[in-house]
């Protein structure tokens, strides 16, 4: 039971660290730009 809890907290910490790295590298802006382009293509504007 204790090892499951440690694994959960470890994965939570790793996830938070990787999200932080992505934010520092401003990758969220790239993802948003791609999402906008895909949406505009679906509507027929882009």
N, C-alpha and C positions, 0 to 999 in steps of 0.2 A: 504494500500500500504506500509505503514511504517513497519507493522508487518511482511510482506513477506520479506522485505529487512533484517530485524533483524533475521528472521529465516534462511535466506540464509547464512548470515555472521556467525551465530551461528553454523550452520552445517559445514561450511567451517572451522571454528576454531576447532571444535570437530574432524573433519576428520584429520586436520593437527596434532593435539595433539595425536591422536591414531596412525598415521603413525610414528610420532616421538617416541612413546613408543615402537612400533614394531621394529624400527631401533635400539633403545637402547638395546633391548633384543636380538638383532641379529636374529630375526625371518626370515629375508629375506634370510639368508644362508640356513635355513631349507627348505624354499619354493624352492629355487634354486636346492638344493640337490634332493628333491622329483621330480622336473621337469626333471632333468637329468636322474634319474632312470626310469621314465615313458617313456621318449624318447628312452632310450636304449632298454627297453623292446619292444617297438613298432617296432624298427628296427630288433630286434632279437638278439642283442648282450648281453643284461643284463639278 
